[in-house]
C-alpha cells in the first residue's frame, strides 16, 4: 500500500490528509447565556439556539487497557444519554458533526450510533478536522458555532467531541426549540480497564497495531497491542523492516507472535 504524492503515511494506515490539522490560524466564539439574560439583552427568539441535552463518558486512559479496541461502550452511552435528555433521536437530527481526528473516531461513532457513514445528511458541518482544521483543542468550538448558524433556520443538530486518545467522549444536542434536560457533568459510563503487563516474553496474539513513519515517509517501527494467553494485554515494538512491510500488506489482527524483552521494551517477531 503506497500513499499518493504529498500524502505520506503518519501512522499506517493513516496518511497526512486523514489526520487532524492543529497548526492553523482560526478563531470562533460562542455566547452562552441563560434565557433570562437573553431576554434582558433583547436577543430575538428566532436567533437563539438551545442546548437540549448532553452527556459525557470516559474510556480508559491507556488505549491497550480498553475492553474492546474496536468499539466503545462509553461512546455509545454518551450518545444515547444525550439523546434521551434531549427527548430526541438520531432521525430527528437535521445536521451532525462527528468528531474526526482520525477515521477510527468517525467509524466507532457511526457503529455506536447505528449511523451509516454515507448518511445523506453528512457527518460534518465544517469539513472535518483534516480539512477545516482546529487550533489545538478548539475544533468543537468551531463545529458548535457552525452548527448554531445552521440551526437558526430551524431544526436539531448533534455535535460530538473527543479528548486525548478517544479517552473522553461528549455528545451535545442543539436545537432551535427549547426543551429537554441537561443533567450534570458526571460521566454516564466509565470503562473498566483490562490489566496491562509491561514486560513479558513468549507467545501473544495481535489485538491492534500500527506502523509509525518518519517525515520522509519511511517506516520507523511497528507498535502492537497484544492479547496474552493467560489474560491481560501488553505492548511490543516491531523493528525488522520486512515485518513492518508485512504488517502494512495484510491483516495482522489475530496473528500469533513471539515476544522477547530486555525488561523495558518488548519486541515482536513472527
Backbone as JSON, one array per atom type, in Angstrom:
{
  "sequence": "XXXXXXXXXXXXXXXXXXXXXXXXXXXXXXXXXXXXXXXXXXXXXXXXXXXXXXXXXXXXXXXXXXXXXXXXXXXXXXXXXXXXXXXXXXXXXXXXXXXXXXXXXXXXXXXXXXXXXXXXXXXXXXXXXXXXXXXXXXXXXXXXXXXXXXXXXXXXXXXXXXXXXXXXXXXXXXXXXXXXXXXXXXXXXXXXXXXXXXXXXXXXXXXXXXXXXXXXXXXXXXXXXXXXXXXXXXXXXXXXXXXXXXXXXXXXXXXXXXXXXXXXXXXXXX",
  "N": [[0.84, -1.19, 0.0], [0.74, 2.09, -1.02], [0.89, 5.52, -0.37], [-0.4, 8.51, -2.0], [1.37, 11.15, -3.86], [2.67, 13.74, -1.8], [1.14, 12.98, 0.32], [1.98, 11.47, 2.61], [2.44, 8.55, 4.75], [1.59, 8.78, 8.19], [1.01, 7.39, 10.64], [0.61, 4.23, 9.88], [-2.62, 2.89, 9.1], [-2.97, 5.57, 8.42], [-2.79, 8.5, 6.52], [-1.28, 11.74, 5.85], [-3.34, 13.45, 5.02], [-5.55, 12.44, 6.26], [-5.47, 12.98, 8.88], [-5.94, 14.93, 11.83], [-5.58, 18.47, 11.61], [-3.67, 20.74, 13.33], [-2.03, 23.0, 13.39], [-3.1, 25.71, 12.71], [-4.5, 28.9, 11.9], [-7.09, 30.08, 13.29], [-10.31, 31.27, 14.41], [-13.1, 31.27, 16.62], [-16.27, 31.88, 18.23], [-18.58, 31.64, 20.93], [-21.58, 32.74, 22.47], [-22.85, 32.0, 25.41], [-25.62, 31.96, 27.29], [-28.14, 32.35, 29.87], [-31.74, 31.89, 29.45], [-33.11, 33.92, 30.7], [-31.2, 36.02, 30.82], [-30.82, 36.38, 28.11], [-33.32, 37.38, 27.43], [-33.24, 39.83, 28.79], [-31.2, 41.07, 27.4], [-32.4, 41.45, 25.03], [-32.34, 39.64, 22.9], [-33.59, 38.29, 19.97], [-36.1, 35.71, 19.74], [-35.95, 34.04, 17.52], [-33.26, 33.98, 16.99], [-32.0, 32.44, 18.79], [-30.31, 29.54, 19.97], [-30.66, 26.42, 21.47], [-29.31, 24.36, 24.03], [-30.26, 21.19, 24.18], [-29.75, 18.71, 25.32], [-27.07, 16.82, 26.76], [-24.14, 14.76, 27.25], [-21.47, 13.03, 28.96], [-18.76, 10.73, 28.87], [-16.31, 8.2, 29.77], [-13.5, 6.46, 28.49], [-10.81, 4.1, 29.19], [-7.66, 5.54, 30.17], [-5.31, 4.42, 29.11], [-4.93, 3.11, 25.97], [-4.57, 0.4, 25.25], [-5.71, -0.89, 27.39], [-8.43, -1.02, 27.12], [-11.68, -2.53, 27.17], [-12.63, -3.35, 24.64], [-10.94, -2.96, 21.61], [-11.94, -2.09, 19.23], [-14.41, -0.92, 19.52], [-16.63, 1.12, 21.54], [-18.16, 1.22, 24.52], [-18.48, 3.38, 26.2], [-18.62, 5.58, 24.48], [-21.02, 5.0, 23.13], [-22.79, 5.16, 25.31], [-22.61, 7.86, 26.05], [-23.68, 9.11, 23.76], [-26.32, 7.99, 23.58], [-27.41, 8.81, 26.03], [-27.32, 11.6, 25.78], [-29.21, 11.98, 23.71], [-31.49, 10.92, 25.0], [-31.8, 12.75, 27.13], [-32.32, 15.01, 25.65], [-34.74, 14.4, 24.56], [-35.01, 13.56, 21.99], [-34.11, 11.85, 18.9], [-31.7, 10.11, 16.77], [-32.77, 10.2, 14.17], [-34.08, 12.59, 14.21], [-32.24, 14.55, 13.82], [-31.12, 17.28, 11.95], [-28.65, 17.97, 11.09], [-25.19, 17.02, 11.56], [-22.13, 16.85, 13.4], [-19.58, 14.83, 13.62], [-16.92, 14.04, 15.61], [-13.66, 14.12, 14.23], [-10.86, 13.42, 14.38], [-9.3, 11.21, 13.65], [-9.91, 8.59, 11.28], [-10.84, 6.34, 12.65], [-12.19, 7.38, 14.87], [-14.51, 8.45, 13.74], [-15.61, 6.14, 12.55], [-16.04, 4.46, 14.79], [-17.89, 6.01, 16.18], [-20.03, 6.04, 14.35], [-20.69, 3.3, 14.37], [-21.51, 3.03, 17.06], [-23.69, 4.74, 17.14], [-25.37, 3.63, 15.28], [-25.29, 4.64, 12.74], [-25.15, 5.27, 9.3], [-22.14, 5.62, 7.58], [-22.29, 6.92, 5.15], [-24.48, 8.53, 5.32], [-27.07, 10.62, 4.15], [-27.23, 13.15, 5.27], [-24.71, 13.89, 5.89], [-21.6, 13.88, 7.78], [-20.31, 15.96, 8.95], [-20.19, 19.49, 9.64], [-18.31, 21.34, 9.18], [-16.35, 20.42, 7.49], [-14.57, 18.82, 8.66], [-11.87, 17.72, 10.84], [-9.36, 17.04, 9.46], [-9.53, 18.76, 7.32], [-10.98, 21.25, 7.72], [-9.54, 21.9, 9.94], [-8.38, 22.62, 13.32], [-7.59, 24.69, 15.88], [-5.37, 23.62, 18.22], [-7.09, 22.45, 20.96], [-9.46, 23.43, 19.99], [-11.4, 22.65, 18.11], [-14.09, 21.76, 18.5], [-15.34, 24.05, 19.36], [-15.47, 25.43, 16.95], [-17.06, 23.67, 15.4], [-19.43, 23.68, 16.89], [-20.15, 26.4, 16.8], [-20.56, 26.68, 14.03], [-22.68, 24.87, 13.7], [-24.64, 26.19, 15.22], [-25.17, 28.41, 13.6], [-26.32, 27.14, 11.37], [-28.65, 26.04, 12.46], [-30.3, 28.15, 12.96], [-32.17, 28.43, 11.02], [-33.98, 26.62, 11.79], [-34.56, 23.48, 13.43], [-32.76, 20.51, 14.62], [-29.53, 19.59, 15.87], [-26.57, 17.54, 16.08], [-23.57, 17.48, 17.9], [-20.39, 16.18, 18.43], [-17.61, 15.43, 20.63], [-14.16, 14.62, 21.29], [-11.67, 13.63, 23.6], [-8.15, 13.46, 24.06], [-6.76, 10.21, 23.47], [-9.17, 9.04, 22.18], [-10.28, 8.96, 24.69], [-12.04, 10.53, 26.21], [-15.46, 11.29, 25.85], [-17.94, 13.31, 24.46], [-21.28, 14.32, 23.83], [-23.58, 16.49, 22.33], [-26.79, 17.82, 21.95], [-28.16, 20.22, 20.01], [-30.58, 22.81, 19.4], [-33.16, 24.63, 17.68], [-35.39, 24.83, 19.14], [-36.57, 25.13, 22.44], [-36.28, 22.92, 25.35], [-36.02, 19.57, 26.76], [-33.51, 18.2, 29.04], [-30.62, 18.97, 30.98], [-28.98, 17.47, 32.71], [-26.02, 16.49, 34.58], [-22.42, 17.0, 34.97], [-21.19, 14.58, 35.51], [-19.59, 11.5, 34.51], [-21.43, 9.31, 32.39], [-20.74, 6.79, 31.89], [-18.02, 4.75, 32.72], [-15.23, 3.13, 31.64], [-14.04, -0.14, 32.46], [-10.75, -1.14, 33.1], [-8.64, -3.4, 31.23], [-6.14, -5.57, 32.51], [-2.7, -4.57, 32.17], [0.37, -5.88, 31.18], [3.62, -5.0, 31.63], [6.14, -5.98, 30.87], [7.13, -8.82, 29.13], [7.76, -12.14, 27.87], [7.49, -14.62, 25.28], [4.63, -16.22, 23.77], [2.03, -14.4, 22.04], [-0.99, -12.71, 20.95], [-1.93, -10.66, 18.26], [-3.83, -7.82, 18.85], [-4.27, -5.23, 18.08], [-2.72, -2.71, 15.97], [-0.18, -0.54, 14.54], [1.98, 1.15, 12.18], [4.5, 3.3, 12.66], [5.72, 6.22, 11.0], [8.49, 8.07, 9.6], [9.1, 11.59, 8.84], [10.0, 11.65, 6.25], [8.61, 9.68, 5.07], [9.4, 7.07, 5.47], [9.08, 3.89, 7.12], [9.38, 3.63, 10.67], [9.0, 2.15, 13.1], [7.06, -0.67, 14.13], [4.1, -0.86, 16.12], [2.53, -2.73, 18.48], [-0.46, -3.92, 20.05], [-1.18, -6.47, 22.24], [-2.9, -9.51, 22.96], [-2.59, -11.58, 25.76], [-2.01, -15.06, 26.47], [-2.62, -15.91, 29.05], [-4.38, -14.01, 29.88], [-5.12, -10.48, 30.06], [-3.15, -7.77, 28.62], [-0.41, -6.61, 26.52], [2.25, -4.45, 25.25], [4.26, -4.14, 22.26], [7.18, -3.61, 20.24], [7.85, -3.61, 16.72], [10.64, -4.17, 14.88], [12.06, -5.14, 12.69], [12.55, -4.49, 9.27], [11.32, -6.03, 7.19], [9.19, -7.2, 8.5], [7.69, -5.01, 9.3], [6.91, -4.15, 6.76], [5.37, -6.34, 6.0], [3.29, -6.14, 7.86], [1.93, -3.96, 6.87], [0.89, -4.86, 4.55], [-1.01, -6.8, 4.86], [-3.75, -8.16, 6.83], [-3.1, -8.08, 10.2], [-4.3, -8.58, 12.6], [-5.04, -10.98, 15.02], [-2.82, -12.51, 14.46], [-0.31, -14.72, 15.59], [2.44, -14.04, 17.6], [5.91, -13.91, 18.6], [7.43, -12.89, 21.58], [10.2, -11.07, 22.84], [12.12, -9.62, 25.52], [13.82, -6.86, 27.08], [13.35, -6.2, 29.6], [12.45, -3.66, 29.66], [11.46, -2.93, 27.13], [9.35, -4.65, 24.95], [9.8, -6.78, 22.16], [8.53, -7.87, 19.07], [8.32, -10.7, 16.89], [7.53, -12.69, 13.98]],
  "CA": [[0.0, 0.0, 0.0], [1.58, 3.28, -1.16], [0.08, 6.74, -0.44], [-0.13, 9.36, -3.15], [2.36, 12.23, -3.67], [2.27, 14.76, -0.84], [0.19, 12.41, 1.28], [2.77, 10.41, 3.25], [1.92, 7.92, 5.96], [1.97, 9.28, 9.5], [0.99, 6.11, 11.35], [-0.2, 3.38, 8.98], [-2.95, 3.23, 7.71], [-3.36, 6.97, 8.29], [-1.93, 9.41, 5.78], [-1.31, 13.12, 6.32], [-4.62, 14.08, 4.7], [-6.63, 11.86, 7.06], [-5.13, 13.25, 10.28], [-6.32, 16.27, 12.26], [-4.63, 19.56, 11.41], [-3.72, 21.61, 14.5], [-1.26, 24.22, 13.19], [-3.92, 26.58, 11.87], [-4.8, 30.21, 12.48], [-8.55, 30.19, 13.19], [-10.98, 31.76, 15.61], [-14.55, 31.13, 16.69], [-16.76, 32.32, 19.53], [-19.97, 31.36, 21.3], [-22.12, 33.46, 23.62], [-23.73, 31.05, 26.08], [-26.29, 32.68, 28.37], [-29.45, 31.83, 30.28], [-32.87, 32.5, 28.74], [-33.42, 35.18, 31.36], [-30.27, 37.05, 30.37], [-31.12, 36.64, 26.69], [-34.49, 38.27, 27.43], [-32.82, 41.17, 29.22], [-30.37, 41.63, 26.34], [-33.23, 41.69, 23.86], [-32.0, 38.73, 21.79], [-34.84, 37.74, 19.42], [-36.28, 34.27, 19.92], [-35.53, 33.3, 16.32], [-31.81, 33.97, 16.92], [-31.49, 31.64, 19.9], [-30.12, 28.11, 19.82], [-30.74, 25.85, 22.81], [-28.71, 23.07, 24.35], [-31.39, 20.35, 24.6], [-29.25, 17.6, 26.13], [-25.68, 16.48, 26.51], [-23.61, 13.74, 28.18], [-20.02, 12.82, 28.95], [-18.37, 9.39, 29.3], [-14.86, 8.0, 29.75], [-12.79, 5.2, 28.29], [-9.58, 4.07, 29.97], [-6.6, 6.4, 29.65], [-4.42, 3.58, 28.3], [-5.7, 2.53, 24.87], [-4.48, -1.06, 25.28], [-6.47, -1.42, 28.53], [-9.86, -0.96, 26.88], [-12.32, -3.84, 27.0], [-12.65, -3.63, 23.21], [-10.14, -1.98, 20.87], [-12.65, -1.68, 18.03], [-15.7, -0.32, 19.83], [-16.6, 1.86, 22.8], [-19.42, 1.33, 25.26], [-18.55, 4.73, 26.74], [-19.08, 6.44, 23.39], [-22.44, 4.73, 22.94], [-23.54, 5.65, 26.47], [-22.67, 9.32, 25.96], [-24.61, 9.49, 22.7], [-27.7, 7.62, 23.91], [-27.86, 9.65, 27.14], [-27.58, 12.94, 25.24], [-30.5, 11.92, 23.01], [-32.54, 10.73, 25.99], [-32.0, 14.02, 27.84], [-32.87, 15.98, 24.71], [-36.06, 13.99, 24.12], [-34.92, 13.44, 20.55], [-33.33, 10.72, 18.44], [-30.82, 10.34, 15.63], [-33.56, 10.55, 12.99], [-34.55, 13.97, 14.33], [-31.14, 15.49, 13.58], [-31.02, 17.85, 10.61], [-27.22, 18.04, 10.74], [-24.33, 16.38, 12.55], [-20.68, 16.95, 13.28], [-18.96, 13.73, 14.36], [-15.51, 14.39, 15.79], [-12.98, 13.43, 13.13], [-9.4, 13.5, 14.47], [-8.85, 10.09, 12.85], [-11.04, 7.85, 10.72], [-11.38, 5.41, 13.64], [-13.14, 8.1, 15.72], [-15.75, 8.54, 12.99], [-16.15, 4.8, 12.39], [-16.55, 3.98, 16.07], [-19.1, 6.76, 16.48], [-21.1, 5.52, 13.48], [-21.1, 1.99, 14.89], [-22.23, 3.2, 18.32], [-24.95, 5.43, 16.87], [-26.15, 2.97, 14.25], [-25.32, 5.65, 11.69], [-24.49, 4.95, 8.05], [-21.1, 6.61, 7.26], [-22.68, 7.63, 3.94], [-25.77, 9.17, 5.57], [-27.29, 11.76, 3.24], [-27.07, 14.42, 5.99], [-23.3, 14.14, 6.08], [-21.1, 13.66, 9.13], [-19.61, 17.15, 9.44], [-20.67, 20.78, 9.14], [-17.14, 22.19, 8.94], [-15.41, 19.77, 6.58], [-13.82, 17.85, 9.46], [-10.57, 18.14, 11.35], [-8.25, 17.03, 8.5], [-9.73, 19.73, 6.24], [-11.23, 22.54, 8.34], [-8.54, 22.15, 10.97], [-8.88, 23.02, 14.63], [-6.43, 25.12, 16.64], [-5.2, 22.88, 19.48], [-8.32, 21.75, 21.36], [-10.56, 24.34, 19.67], [-12.24, 22.28, 16.97], [-15.51, 21.66, 18.84], [-15.85, 25.42, 19.36], [-15.8, 25.75, 15.56], [-18.2, 22.86, 14.93], [-20.63, 24.14, 17.58], [-20.51, 27.7, 16.24], [-21.1, 26.43, 12.7], [-23.99, 24.25, 13.89], [-25.58, 27.21, 15.67], [-25.57, 29.18, 12.43], [-27.2, 26.33, 10.53], [-29.92, 25.76, 13.12], [-31.17, 29.34, 13.03], [-33.26, 28.21, 10.07], [-34.87, 25.65, 12.4], [-34.16, 22.09, 13.46], [-31.92, 19.99, 15.68], [-28.23, 19.13, 15.4], [-25.73, 16.77, 17.0], [-22.14, 17.77, 17.85], [-19.65, 15.31, 19.35], [-16.23, 15.8, 20.9], [-13.3, 13.56, 21.79], [-10.48, 14.1, 24.28], [-7.0, 12.58, 24.07], [-6.77, 9.07, 22.54], [-10.54, 8.52, 22.32], [-10.45, 8.71, 26.12], [-13.21, 11.27, 26.71], [-16.49, 11.4, 24.83], [-19.06, 14.2, 24.75], [-22.29, 14.49, 22.79], [-24.5, 17.58, 22.65], [-27.89, 18.02, 21.01], [-28.52, 21.63, 19.94], [-31.88, 22.91, 18.75], [-33.84, 25.92, 17.6], [-36.56, 24.73, 20.02], [-36.2, 24.8, 23.83], [-36.81, 21.67, 25.89], [-35.03, 18.62, 27.23], [-32.9, 18.4, 30.35], [-29.17, 18.97, 30.78], [-28.21, 16.55, 33.55], [-24.84, 17.11, 35.17], [-21.16, 16.69, 34.3], [-20.6, 13.29, 35.87], [-19.61, 10.56, 33.39], [-22.53, 8.35, 32.39], [-20.11, 5.47, 31.76], [-16.57, 4.73, 32.89], [-14.78, 1.8, 31.24], [-13.19, -0.92, 33.37], [-9.54, -1.48, 32.33], [-8.03, -4.73, 31.14], [-4.78, -5.47, 33.07], [-1.59, -4.44, 31.23], [1.65, -6.42, 31.62], [4.6, -4.12, 31.0], [7.29, -6.7, 30.32], [6.87, -10.26, 29.07], [8.33, -12.9, 26.76], [6.69, -15.78, 24.94], [3.67, -16.08, 22.67], [0.92, -13.48, 22.24], [-1.82, -12.56, 19.76], [-2.11, -9.24, 17.91], [-5.19, -7.28, 19.03], [-4.31, -3.97, 17.35], [-1.35, -2.34, 15.6], [0.09, 0.48, 13.55], [3.39, 1.31, 11.83], [4.86, 4.71, 12.69], [6.57, 6.63, 9.89], [9.24, 9.31, 9.69], [8.56, 12.64, 7.98], [10.36, 11.37, 4.86], [7.74, 8.61, 4.59], [9.94, 5.73, 5.74], [8.61, 3.31, 8.38], [10.38, 3.65, 11.74], [8.78, 0.97, 13.95], [5.7, -1.13, 14.33], [3.63, -0.81, 17.5], [1.5, -3.74, 18.63], [-1.17, -4.24, 21.29], [-1.25, -7.93, 22.17], [-3.6, -10.3, 23.97], [-1.75, -12.62, 26.35], [-2.77, -16.29, 26.65], [-3.08, -16.03, 30.44], [-5.24, -12.88, 30.16], [-4.44, -9.2, 30.04], [-2.54, -7.34, 27.36], [0.9, -5.97, 26.58], [2.69, -3.74, 24.06], [5.54, -4.57, 21.7], [7.68, -2.98, 19.03], [8.31, -4.41, 15.57], [11.81, -3.42, 14.42], [12.6, -5.66, 11.44], [11.88, -3.83, 8.13], [10.46, -6.93, 6.43], [7.98, -7.43, 9.27], [6.88, -3.79, 9.17], [6.32, -4.19, 5.43], [4.34, -7.38, 6.04], [2.16, -5.62, 8.63], [1.2, -2.99, 6.06], [0.4, -5.51, 3.34], [-2.09, -7.76, 5.12], [-4.37, -8.01, 8.13], [-2.27, -8.71, 11.22], [-5.11, -8.91, 13.77], [-5.16, -12.43, 15.21], [-1.53, -13.16, 14.21], [0.44, -15.15, 16.77], [3.81, -13.55, 17.52], [6.82, -14.28, 19.7], [7.97, -11.71, 22.25], [11.4, -11.06, 23.7], [12.13, -8.37, 26.27], [15.02, -6.5, 27.86], [12.83, -5.73, 30.86], [11.85, -2.34, 29.47], [10.75, -2.9, 25.86], [9.06, -5.95, 24.31], [9.97, -6.78, 20.7], [7.76, -8.98, 18.48], [8.65, -11.27, 15.58], [6.65, -13.79, 13.55]],
  "C": [[0.88, 1.24, 0.0], [0.7, 4.52, -1.24], [0.48, 7.57, -1.64], [0.9, 10.43, -2.85], [1.83, 13.3, -2.72], [1.32, 14.27, 0.23], [0.84, 11.22, 1.97], [2.01, 9.76, 4.42], [2.44, 8.65, 7.2], [2.1, 8.1, 10.45], [0.06, 5.22, 10.56], [-1.43, 2.87, 9.72], [-3.31, 4.69, 7.48], [-2.31, 7.77, 7.51], [-2.12, 10.84, 6.29], [-2.68, 13.76, 6.11], [-5.81, 13.47, 5.43], [-6.4, 12.1, 8.55], [-5.47, 14.7, 10.61], [-5.19, 17.28, 12.05], [-4.77, 20.53, 12.58], [-3.02, 22.94, 14.29], [-1.99, 25.14, 12.22], [-4.2, 27.87, 12.64], [-6.3, 30.45, 12.29], [-9.1, 30.76, 14.49], [-12.47, 31.54, 15.49], [-14.98, 31.57, 18.07], [-18.21, 31.91, 19.69], [-20.36, 32.27, 22.47], [-23.17, 32.56, 24.25], [-24.33, 31.73, 27.31], [-27.59, 31.97, 28.74], [-30.55, 32.51, 29.46], [-33.24, 33.84, 29.36], [-32.51, 36.3, 30.92], [-30.51, 37.39, 28.91], [-32.32, 37.57, 26.56], [-34.07, 39.7, 27.76], [-31.96, 41.86, 28.16], [-31.15, 41.91, 25.06], [-32.9, 40.82, 22.66], [-33.28, 38.12, 21.25], [-34.9, 36.22, 19.56], [-35.77, 33.48, 18.72], [-34.03, 33.32, 16.1], [-31.18, 33.07, 17.98], [-31.4, 30.16, 19.52], [-29.98, 27.52, 21.22], [-29.98, 24.54, 22.91], [-29.81, 22.2, 24.94], [-30.96, 19.22, 25.53], [-27.81, 17.31, 25.79], [-25.27, 15.39, 27.5], [-22.13, 13.55, 27.93], [-19.73, 11.41, 29.47], [-16.88, 9.21, 29.1], [-14.48, 6.57, 29.39], [-11.54, 5.21, 29.17], [-8.54, 4.98, 29.33], [-5.68, 5.63, 28.72], [-5.25, 2.86, 27.23], [-5.72, 1.0, 24.96], [-5.32, -1.67, 26.39], [-7.97, -1.44, 28.28], [-10.47, -2.33, 26.66], [-12.39, -4.29, 25.54], [-11.85, -2.56, 22.5], [-10.9, -1.41, 19.66], [-14.0, -1.06, 18.27], [-15.61, 0.35, 21.19], [-17.98, 1.93, 23.41], [-19.6, 2.72, 25.84], [-19.1, 5.69, 25.69], [-20.59, 6.25, 23.18], [-23.29, 5.26, 24.07], [-23.68, 7.16, 26.43], [-23.69, 9.76, 24.92], [-26.05, 9.2, 23.08], [-28.25, 8.48, 25.05], [-28.16, 11.07, 26.67], [-28.92, 12.98, 24.52], [-31.65, 11.79, 24.0], [-32.84, 12.03, 26.73], [-32.65, 15.06, 26.94], [-34.31, 15.66, 24.32], [-36.16, 13.85, 22.62], [-34.09, 12.22, 20.19], [-32.49, 11.07, 17.23], [-31.6, 10.78, 14.39], [-34.07, 11.98, 13.02], [-33.48, 15.0, 13.95], [-31.14, 15.96, 12.13], [-29.58, 17.88, 10.13], [-26.41, 17.44, 11.88], [-22.89, 16.8, 12.33], [-20.07, 15.91, 14.21], [-17.46, 14.0, 14.41], [-14.61, 13.51, 14.94], [-11.46, 13.56, 13.18], [-8.74, 12.41, 13.63], [-10.08, 9.36, 12.33], [-11.65, 6.9, 11.75], [-12.39, 6.1, 14.55], [-14.5, 8.2, 15.05], [-16.4, 7.17, 12.88], [-16.75, 4.26, 13.68], [-17.83, 4.71, 16.48], [-20.27, 6.27, 15.64], [-21.6, 4.17, 13.98], [-21.95, 2.14, 16.14], [-23.6, 3.83, 18.11], [-25.89, 4.65, 15.96], [-26.32, 3.87, 13.04], [-24.55, 5.18, 10.47], [-23.42, 6.01, 7.77], [-21.42, 7.44, 6.02], [-24.06, 8.29, 4.09], [-25.9, 10.44, 4.75], [-27.1, 13.11, 3.93], [-25.61, 14.82, 6.13], [-22.9, 14.01, 7.54], [-20.37, 14.87, 9.7], [-20.25, 18.41, 8.87], [-19.52, 21.73, 8.84], [-16.25, 21.69, 7.81], [-14.55, 18.77, 7.31], [-12.43, 18.33, 9.8], [-9.43, 18.06, 10.33], [-8.35, 18.14, 7.45], [-10.03, 21.13, 6.78], [-10.12, 22.91, 9.31], [-9.2, 22.53, 12.28], [-7.7, 23.42, 15.49], [-6.38, 24.45, 18.01], [-6.49, 22.15, 19.82], [-9.57, 22.54, 20.97], [-11.52, 23.88, 18.61], [-13.73, 22.28, 17.33], [-16.14, 23.05, 18.99], [-16.27, 25.81, 17.95], [-17.02, 24.96, 15.08], [-19.49, 23.29, 15.6], [-21.09, 25.49, 17.03], [-21.13, 27.55, 14.84], [-22.5, 25.84, 12.79], [-25.02, 25.28, 14.31], [-26.08, 28.05, 14.49], [-26.55, 28.43, 11.55], [-28.59, 26.18, 11.14], [-30.81, 26.98, 13.26], [-32.3, 29.29, 12.01], [-34.27, 27.19, 10.6], [-34.31, 24.24, 12.36], [-33.25, 21.75, 14.63], [-30.6, 19.5, 15.08], [-27.43, 18.45, 16.49], [-24.27, 17.15, 16.8], [-21.44, 16.87, 18.86], [-18.22, 15.82, 19.51], [-15.48, 14.62, 21.49], [-12.1, 14.2, 22.48], [-9.4, 13.03, 24.3], [-7.18, 11.42, 23.09], [-8.11, 8.35, 22.6], [-10.83, 8.17, 23.77], [-11.73, 9.33, 26.65], [-14.19, 11.48, 25.56], [-17.59, 12.35, 25.3], [-19.98, 14.26, 23.54], [-23.25, 15.57, 23.25], [-25.54, 17.69, 21.54], [-28.32, 19.48, 21.12], [-29.79, 21.77, 19.11], [-32.35, 24.36, 18.68], [-35.06, 25.97, 18.52], [-36.1, 24.4, 21.44], [-36.83, 23.49, 24.27], [-35.69, 20.79, 26.39], [-34.55, 18.94, 28.63], [-31.4, 18.22, 30.21], [-28.45, 17.9, 31.58], [-27.03, 17.26, 34.18], [-23.58, 16.6, 34.46], [-20.53, 15.37, 34.67], [-20.64, 12.33, 34.68], [-20.75, 9.57, 33.51], [-22.02, 6.92, 32.2], [-18.62, 5.65, 31.96], [-16.09, 3.3, 32.62], [-13.9, 1.16, 32.31], [-11.96, -1.41, 32.61], [-9.21, -2.96, 32.34], [-6.6, -4.61, 31.7], [-3.71, -5.43, 31.97], [-0.32, -4.98, 31.88], [2.75, -5.65, 30.9], [5.74, -4.86, 30.31], [6.99, -8.19, 30.3], [7.54, -10.86, 27.83], [7.46, -14.11, 26.51], [5.74, -15.47, 23.8], [2.55, -15.11, 23.05], [0.2, -13.31, 20.91], [-2.09, -11.09, 19.5], [-3.58, -8.86, 18.04], [-5.37, -5.97, 18.28], [-2.89, -3.54, 17.02], [-1.34, -1.14, 14.66], [1.58, 0.42, 13.21], [3.67, 2.8, 11.75], [5.84, 5.02, 11.57], [7.31, 7.93, 10.21], [8.64, 10.34, 8.73], [8.93, 12.44, 6.51], [9.54, 10.22, 4.28], [8.23, 7.21, 4.87], [9.4, 5.2, 7.06], [9.72, 3.28, 9.43], [10.24, 2.48, 12.7], [7.32, 0.61, 13.95], [5.36, -1.09, 15.8], [2.43, -1.74, 17.62], [0.85, -3.65, 20.0], [-1.51, -5.72, 21.2], [-2.09, -8.51, 23.3], [-2.68, -11.41, 24.45], [-2.58, -13.87, 26.64], [-3.32, -16.46, 28.07], [-4.02, -14.9, 30.84], [-4.44, -11.59, 30.24], [-3.81, -8.91, 28.69], [-1.14, -6.79, 27.62], [1.15, -5.22, 25.29], [3.97, -4.38, 23.53], [5.89, -3.72, 20.49], [7.94, -4.04, 17.97], [9.43, -3.6, 14.93], [12.37, -3.91, 13.09], [11.85, -5.09, 10.24], [10.93, -4.75, 7.38], [9.15, -7.23, 7.15], [7.08, -6.2, 9.27], [6.18, -3.76, 7.82], [5.18, -5.19, 5.38], [3.09, -6.87, 6.75], [1.32, -4.65, 7.83], [0.6, -3.61, 4.8], [-0.76, -6.46, 3.58], [-2.66, -7.48, 6.51], [-3.59, -8.79, 9.17], [-3.07, -9.07, 12.48], [-5.31, -10.42, 13.85], [-3.87, -13.18, 14.97], [-0.86, -13.52, 15.53], [1.89, -14.73, 16.59], [4.6, -14.05, 18.72], [7.46, -13.02, 20.25], [9.28, -12.02, 22.95], [11.41, -9.71, 24.4], [13.48, -8.15, 26.94], [14.61, -5.99, 29.24], [12.18, -4.37, 30.76], [10.98, -2.29, 28.2], [10.56, -4.32, 25.36], [9.21, -5.78, 22.8], [9.3, -8.03, 20.14], [8.35, -9.39, 17.14], [7.63, -12.35, 15.27], [7.18, -14.37, 12.27]]
}
